[in-house]
Amino acid sequence: LTGVTQAGTPTASGLSDFDYQQLSNLSMGFKDLNQLCTVNKVPIPSEIMEHFNHIKCHCMMGLFPEIGRAWLTIDTDLYIWTYENARDVAYFDGLSQVIISVGLVTPKPGLFVADVKYLLILTTPIEIVVLGVTFGDANNGTPNRSLSAQNCEEMQLMHTPIFVLNTDNVAIMCVQGTDDGRIFLGGRDGCLYEVSYQAESNWFGKRCRKINHSQGLMSHLVPGIFKIFSETDSVEKITVDNTRNLLYVLMSKGSIEAWDLGKDAGSTRRIARLSYKEIISSASMILRTIDPAVFHPITAICPLTLDDSSSLHLVAIAESGITGNLLLTKPKLVHSAHFIQGSLLMISRQQQDQDLLTCLSSEQFQSQHNLVESTTYMPLDGQVWAIADVMRKDRVSITTPLRKAQNPRKVALLTNQGVHIVSILQSVDILQQLLVGCHGPHNEAVKMYFSKQTEPEACATALLLACRESFRGTEVGDWATQSFILYGGEPYFDAPI
């Protein structure tokens, strides 16, 4: 699937027309196939839009997918609103300095009252403020303790901060939390910080403190007197792979760091660092016919979990559209990227006020030995500020292959117009499009689609569609059953080895 050999030798894809195909190539040129589908578009609430006219200094936008909300900062004020259900707008105006970064983290268990479900981190040039987030019934004001209902309940911010820390004159560029409640900060000085907090103060330390994990490394590499004259390489982005307990840092000059988080702040250590020159040198050795200039700059990183790959850990994306895999028709001016269950989404600047969404997916080529992906494009209404998964409302912790196949993946794209929710269709959805477009299975396009998959994959896809509750007793369900019989091949017994 990844194109990586058993010996670990790196390979390249994208130099062949076969590596990145339009979906129409899989079905005799059938033009109506699309792997991206708009689910909903939710505009920014009018009461928030009114405040845009009063921007004096700084404005930012982002998403909190854990609670189904988007956020917007205008100078010193923060606005938060829902983008899937009934409209709920919350705001916080208790700061005197401009907000420069925002984060939402699940707190460590047992440290706060049960009503505090999340910690909201706001940073300004001089301080780091940690607020408690609760959810209550809008009718009677009682706290809601059901995680599954938080998307539609009223969000409340505690007026009094839980913690306030000094930044020591280092601007915090980004905030990232882990599943177990740890809070990491990326500084403009290029250092990785952590907000370490506990239930109460003790003889050995304060209740909350800021730890500089990079301090020992920086002081060892650069003597203090030279830091004054050195050019800063600030932290651009922090991402976390909770399945491996790893953290990745993308620096503004393109270098990438990997950190082992350990059990606590005392055991966190940097395990690898690749400078931008090292990345370019390695990539140029693999792609000798490609101009090294196309790799500059690296604008996004996406961690791969253990479910995504057992051997690969991270995808890095350059502004030119170069990823770990090379495209022939690359999107230009890529500024954001997101990886979700085998699909890579890239956001590129198409026009001055309009972005383009590019989806690369290996969904249709699971049986290929090397990486082969389909490409789909979707013009967007405005400029994208953030992209995140849309969390399932049932919050079921047990994930099975059948559950993944039955539930389409959704992402939320926050633009300057609102939130654009997009569904990334899977093989079963593509087959449904084909059957509906061809008015049944008796068509060469459907037959060719089946021939592109192995027999087990084709049979499983047809059966998933035929057995969907919503299609039982319908034409689509009957067509899926017929296609299973027509193109599923002959039955055979596959004895275990």
URDAGI-V656046 format. One record per backbone hydrogen bond with DSSP energy under -1.0 kcal/mol. NH is the residue of the N-H (numbers start at 0). CO is the residue of the C=O. E is the energy in kcal/mol with one decimal. If there is no record, write none. Layout:
# URDAGI-V656046
NH | CO | E
NH | CO | E
This chain:
# URDAGI-V656046
4 | 8 | -1.1
7 | 4 | -1.7
18 | 15 | -1.2
20 | 372 | -1.9
24 | 21 | -1.7
25 | 22 | -1.6
26 | 23 | -1.1
28 | 23 | -2.3
29 | 26 | -1.5
36 | 422 | -2.0
38 | 420 | -2.8
39 | 420 | -1.4
41 | 418 | -3.0
43 | 416 | -1.3
47 | 44 | -1.1
48 | 44 | -2.1
49 | 45 | -1.6
50 | 47 | -1.5
51 | 48 | -1.4
53 | 50 | -1.9
54 | 51 | -1.4
59 | 72 | -1.5
61 | 70 | -2.0
63 | 68 | -3.5
66 | 63 | -1.4
68 | 63 | -1.9
69 | 80 | -2.9
70 | 61 | -2.7
71 | 78 | -2.5
72 | 59 | -2.6
73 | 76 | -2.1
74 | 57 | -3.1
76 | 73 | -2.0
77 | 91 | -2.3
78 | 71 | -3.0
79 | 89 | -3.1
80 | 69 | -2.4
81 | 87 | -1.0
82 | 67 | -1.5
89 | 79 | -3.3
91 | 77 | -2.2
98 | 74 | -2.5
99 | 122 | -2.9
100 | 122 | -1.1
102 | 120 | -1.9
104 | 118 | -2.5
110 | 107 | -1.2
115 | 112 | -1.7
116 | 114 | -1.0
116 | 132 | -2.2
117 | 132 | -1.2
118 | 104 | -3.1
119 | 130 | -2.7
120 | 102 | -3.1
121 | 128 | -2.8
122 | 100 | -2.2
123 | 126 | -2.7
127 | 164 | -3.2
128 | 121 | -3.3
129 | 162 | -2.7
130 | 119 | -3.0
132 | 117 | -2.3
133 | 155 | -2.7
135 | 153 | -2.5
136 | 141 | -2.8
140 | 136 | -2.7
143 | 134 | -3.6
148 | 145 | -1.0
149 | 146 | -1.2
151 | 148 | -1.2
153 | 135 | -1.5
155 | 133 | -2.9
157 | 131 | -2.4
161 | 129 | -2.7
162 | 129 | -1.3
164 | 127 | -2.7
166 | 125 | -1.7
169 | 166 | -1.1
172 | 185 | -2.9
173 | 185 | -1.0
175 | 183 | -2.5
177 | 181 | -1.6
180 | 177 | -1.6
183 | 175 | -2.9
184 | 192 | -2.6
185 | 173 | -2.3
186 | 190 | -2.5
187 | 170 | -2.5
189 | 186 | -1.7
192 | 184 | -3.0
193 | 210 | -2.2
194 | 182 | -2.3
195 | 208 | -2.5
197 | 206 | -2.2
201 | 204 | -2.1
204 | 201 | -1.0
208 | 195 | -2.3
210 | 193 | -3.1
212 | 191 | -2.2
217 | 213 | -3.2
218 | 214 | -2.6
219 | 215 | -1.3
220 | 216 | -2.1
221 | 217 | -3.1
225 | 222 | -1.4
234 | 186 | -2.2
235 | 249 | -3.0
236 | 249 | -1.7
238 | 247 | -2.3
240 | 245 | -2.8
244 | 240 | -1.0
245 | 240 | -2.0
246 | 258 | -2.4
247 | 238 | -3.0
248 | 256 | -2.3
249 | 236 | -2.7
250 | 254 | -2.7
251 | 233 | -2.8
253 | 250 | -1.8
255 | 273 | -2.5
256 | 248 | -2.4
257 | 271 | -2.5
258 | 246 | -3.1
259 | 268 | -2.9
260 | 244 | -2.0
266 | 263 | -1.3
268 | 259 | -2.3
270 | 257 | -2.4
271 | 257 | -1.5
273 | 255 | -2.9
278 | 274 | -2.1
279 | 275 | -2.5
280 | 276 | -2.4
281 | 277 | -2.3
282 | 278 | -2.5
283 | 279 | -2.5
284 | 280 | -1.5
285 | 281 | -1.1
286 | 282 | -2.7
289 | 286 | -1.3
293 | 290 | -2.0
294 | 291 | -1.6
295 | 292 | -1.4
298 | 316 | -2.1
299 | 316 | -1.5
301 | 314 | -2.6
303 | 312 | -2.9
308 | 304 | -2.3
314 | 301 | -2.4
316 | 299 | -2.7
317 | 321 | -3.0
318 | 296 | -2.7
320 | 317 | -1.9
322 | 324 | -1.5
325 | 12 | -2.1
333 | 318 | -3.7
334 | 346 | -2.6
335 | 346 | -1.3
337 | 344 | -2.3
339 | 342 | -2.6
342 | 339 | -1.4
343 | 359 | -2.8
344 | 337 | -3.4
345 | 357 | -2.6
346 | 335 | -2.7
347 | 355 | -2.3
348 | 332 | -1.6
349 | 353 | -1.5
350 | 353 | -2.5
354 | 381 | -1.7
355 | 347 | -2.9
356 | 377 | -2.7
357 | 345 | -2.6
358 | 375 | -2.9
359 | 343 | -2.6
360 | 373 | -2.0
361 | 341 | -1.2
364 | 361 | -1.7
367 | 364 | -1.4
372 | 18 | -3.1
373 | 360 | -3.0
374 | 20 | -2.2
375 | 358 | -1.7
377 | 356 | -2.3
379 | 354 | -2.5
384 | 413 | -3.7
385 | 413 | -1.1
387 | 411 | -1.7
389 | 409 | -2.5
403 | 399 | -2.2
404 | 400 | -2.1
405 | 401 | -2.0
406 | 402 | -1.5
408 | 423 | -1.1
410 | 421 | -2.7
411 | 387 | -3.1
412 | 419 | -2.5
413 | 385 | -2.6
414 | 417 | -3.4
418 | 41 | -3.3
419 | 412 | -3.1
420 | 39 | -2.8
421 | 410 | -2.7
422 | 36 | -3.4
423 | 408 | -3.4
424 | 34 | -2.6
429 | 425 | -2.3
430 | 426 | -2.5
431 | 427 | -1.6
432 | 428 | -2.1
433 | 429 | -2.2
434 | 430 | -2.6
435 | 431 | -2.3
436 | 432 | -2.7
437 | 433 | -2.5
439 | 434 | -2.5
442 | 440 | -2.4
446 | 442 | -2.1
447 | 443 | -2.6
448 | 444 | -1.9
449 | 445 | -1.9
450 | 446 | -1.7
451 | 447 | -1.1
452 | 449 | -1.4
457 | 453 | -2.8
458 | 454 | -2.8
459 | 455 | -2.3
460 | 456 | -2.4
461 | 457 | -2.3
462 | 458 | -2.6
463 | 459 | -2.4
464 | 460 | -1.8
465 | 461 | -2.5
466 | 462 | -2.2
470 | 467 | -1.4
473 | 470 | -1.9
477 | 473 | -2.0
478 | 474 | -2.9
479 | 475 | -2.3
480 | 476 | -1.8
481 | 477 | -2.4
482 | 478 | -2.6
483 | 479 | -1.9
484 | 480 | -1.7
485 | 481 | -2.9
486 | 482 | -2.7
487 | 483 | -1.1
